[in-house]
Amino acid sequence: MANSQEFDALRPFYAMEILAMAKQKEAQGIKICHLEVGEPGAQVAPEVRDAVAHALQNEVQGYTHAKGNASLRHGLVDYYRLQHKVIVDPEDILVTNGSSAGFILAFLAGFERGAKIAVTRPGYPAYLNILTSLGFEPVEIELSAAQSWRLDADAVRQTHKKCAFAGLLLASPANPTGAMIEREDLQAIVEVCRELGVRLISDEIYHGLSHGMPETTALEFGNDAIIINSFSKYYCMTGWRIGWMVLPKDLVRRTEMMAQSMFISAPSLSQLAGEVALKCRPYYDAQKAHYVSNGLVLTRALQEMGFSNVCQSDGAFYAYAQISEFSDDSVDFCQKLLERGDVATTPGIDFDRVNGNKFVRFSYAGSRDTIEDAIEKMAGFLSRPL
Ligand SMILES: Cc1ncc(COP(=O)(O)O)c(C=O)c1O
């Protein structure tokens, strides 16, 4: 746990900086294996492409309702009914410009300005950067490899005792570890939050990408949490900038009014794409199968190369591995791996400002060829002195 003074400066998003360096090398004609950015290499489903192409030719693309098209919101109601057996009121759904816009709205609509909001460490770096940019105070809950990077109710309670916070933001599956919170543990967290008067924000962006454990939405335990989700990952739509929130009743109108002025509406073509994508699960499940087998190959190779604490994640498409065998400076390690080995990865310091120098995140959402090429290049890089 750390206080606000440690967070008052914005930090770079190192994944994006490494990406920029990799692009520079590519501009010189050098082939780079991209394992740094967490985005699927696959196209959207063919039905999505067809529907969007047709709409582009035949329909004016104007602003939509600030909460999103009714047809998309009804599609999302069906999604919750079919995947989670939960009934959601379409009026409680707000379509956003990616989950990134959802965080901004959730923090601003759900909390007093300056409120303390807990996040996990390691965790998705934008959480801290958005919170500090908006004047909120992050409180970190430290997770450990020994506990498979999983958050539990006890850690929430213990951290709250030391530093009472008004909100808790969690992700399951999580970035960068791919760790998931089991159903009964999530229920316990929801209950502890209720007892402590903490508003829960559940980032469910990696839903659809679990490797076996059933996915649970916080909505299964009531409708007092703010749910954030996105078409970016499972639906292979990072560049379409489209996501959604499911809001507790008391926040619907307030969030809608903020969204009207901040974003007007989410992109109309992306809303259509999302609506169609919801019906293309067989295509997306096939993409997931690639990630799972990529993950098995990469995890085994990392273990063989001498990385430690590498385990098969519960979901998403990341391996978070310890580099202590090679270096105690993850930024330096990733820069050298890119410069000399032509493999782009993300330094753990992006996700954990305290212990992240000991870790590197590898995204295995790309093609099998990329993974195999990267393994060969990394083995060559590690066989020479750093
Ligand atoms: C945990 C998590 N939440 C949210 C996002 C942002 O996603 P979006 O593209 O929906 O804004 C990411 C992106 O990597 C992520 O890892």
The ligand as an ORCA input file, in Angstrom:
! r2SCAN-3c Opt
* xyz 0 1
  C      -7.286     -4.625    -17.809
  C      -7.528     -3.682    -18.946
  N      -8.575     -2.837    -18.880
  C      -8.809     -1.961    -19.875
  C      -7.994     -1.880    -20.996
  C      -8.297     -0.836    -22.057
  O      -9.081     -1.332    -23.049
  P      -9.952     -0.531    -24.113
  O      -9.334     -0.827    -25.428
  O     -11.328     -1.126    -23.996
  O      -9.960      0.909    -23.761
  C      -6.926     -2.751    -21.105
  C      -6.050     -2.697    -22.290
  O      -5.038     -3.358    -22.401
  C      -6.687     -3.674    -20.059
  O      -5.654     -4.527    -20.098
*
